[in-house]
Amino acid sequence: MVVMIYGSFEEMVEAERSAQEQAASYIQPWQRKIRPGAKLMKYYPDLPIVCEVLDIEQEAKKMLNDGFDEDEVASWLDSYHEPHMENYRLTRCYSPVVPSGGTGDSHLSEFMGYLDNQIFFEFIRKMQI
């Protein structure tokens, strides 16, 4: 693990901005076209991960149906339209570490390629055995 120490808040913000710019430079044209419903593969050494891109509008509706505060859901939804979230997608990802799946934000540059539904669901099934 790497721990960064900054001399000021401004220095930290600048480092984050620079890191975001660098990450954005790795995004391929096909990755910018990723939309809700897409099934994709991420790969880290010895850790395959499959993800489904979620629709933020549908997720917001589920949150409201589950009793979340309307203002909090609206704020959460608005955050996805902020410029700093342009290169992220809300995903549900499955791996040998989290076979039941976890929801979070994935940077477009992390995706290695599309998966068809059969391979996606077979991967999840095999992890849950």
Stockholm file with secondary structure:
# STOCKHOLM 1.0

chainA/1-129         MVVMIYGSFEEMVEAERSAQEQAASYIQPWQRKIRPGAKLMKYYPDLPIVCEVLDIEQEAKKMLNDGFDEDEVASWLDSYHEPHMENYRLTRCYSPVVPSGGTGDSHLSEFMGYLDNQIFFEFIRKMQI
#=GR chainA/1-129 SS CCCCCCSSHHHHHHHHHHHHHHHHHTCCHHHHTCCTTCEEEEEETTEEEEEEECCHHHHHHHHHHTTCCHHHHHHHHHHTTSGGGTTEEEEEEECSSSTTCEEEEEEGGGEEEECCHHHHHHHHHHHTC
#=GC SS_cons         CCCCCCSSHHHHHHHHHHHHHHHHHTCCHHHHTCCTTCEEEEEETTEEEEEEECCHHHHHHHHHHTTCCHHHHHHHHHHTTSGGGTTEEEEEEECSSSTTCEEEEEEGGGEEEECCHHHHHHHHHHHTC
//
